[in-house]
Amino acid sequence: MHKFLKNFYYIITAISLIFFLKINYIFADETLIGLNASAKHYCTCLFISNMEQEYCDTSYDLIMSASTNNDLFKQIKMLGYEADFEKKEIIIEYEDYNIKSTFSEETGCYFKK
């Protein structure tokens, strides 16, 4: 019986470790959410709504001022974005993240890897 409990303990420990290591991937990274929201906003504002960049910047500030993490969105705002009007893409790069939101008539704004 003692050997069974010892094996059971090892199995539970292994399952717990796997669970806790994988749980980090389940929860979305707050930075990634902010970058995606920003890219989606600019893509929608510029390419779907056909607004001017100045208006899109102002509306971004108004929308994100209601955010619970103002510091994150201020940092993203400082990063800025690159708008490719030929390819209709918004690109935001930060550390390991390379966010690209692309507009097409069929799908609207979507993310590319």
N, C-alpha and C positions, 0 to 999 in steps of 0.2 A: 504494500500500500504506500509505503514511504517513497518508493521509486516512481509510482504513478503521480503522487503529489509534486514531486520534483520535476517530472516531465511536464505536468500540467502548468506549473509555474513558468517554465521556460516557454511554453507555447503561448501563454497569456502575455508574457513579457514581449515576445517577438511580435505578436499581433498588435499590442499597444504601441510599440515603437513604430511599426509600419503605419498604423493609424495616425499617430501624431506627426510623423514626417510628411505624410500625404495630405494632412488637413491644411497645411499651409498653401497648397495648390488649389484647394477648394475655395478659400476665401480670396476674393479679388484684391489685388494690390491697389491701394488708394491712389497712388501716383498714376498708374495705368488708367484708372477710371477717369481721373482728371484730364489726362492727355487725350483720351478717346473722346470725352465730352467736348473738349476744346476743338479738336479737329472736326468733329461732327458739326459743331456750331458754325465754324467758319465755312465748311463745305456747303451747308444748307443756306447760310446767309449769302454767300457770294455766288454760288452756282445755281441754286434752285430759286432763291428769292431775287437774284440779280441786284443786290444792294451794293453800295459803295463800301470800300474797306473801312473808311472812317465810321460809318454807321455800324458796321459789324463789330468794330472794336468797342464802340460805345454800348451797344446792346450786350456784348459779352460781359463788360464791366457790370452792367445792371443785373444781369442774370446771376453772375457768379458772386455778387455782393451778398446774396442771400445764402450762400454756401456756408456750411458749418466749418469748413477748413479754408479760411481766407488766405492764410499763408501759402498754402499749396497753389491756389489759383493766382496769387500775386507772382509766385515764382514761374508758373507756366506763362503768365502774361509777359514777364521779363524775357523768357526764352524766345517768344515770338513764334511766328510760323512762316513757312515759305509757300506762297501760292503760285502754282504753275497753271496759268490760264489756258495754255495750249492743251495740256493733258487733263485739265480740270481736276487738279489734285491739290490737297492741302497736306503739307508735310511738317511734322513737329519732331525734332530729334532731341533726346535728353538721355544722357548716359547710355545704357544698353537699349533704350527704347527708340524705335524708329516708326512713328505712327504715320500712316498714309491713308487719308480719306479721299476717295475718288468718286466723281460724279459721272453717272451715265444716264441716258434717257430711260433705259429699261428698268434700272434698279434704284435710281436716286443716288444718295451718298452711301457708300459702303467702304469697309476697311480692306486693305490689301496687306499681305505679308511681305 
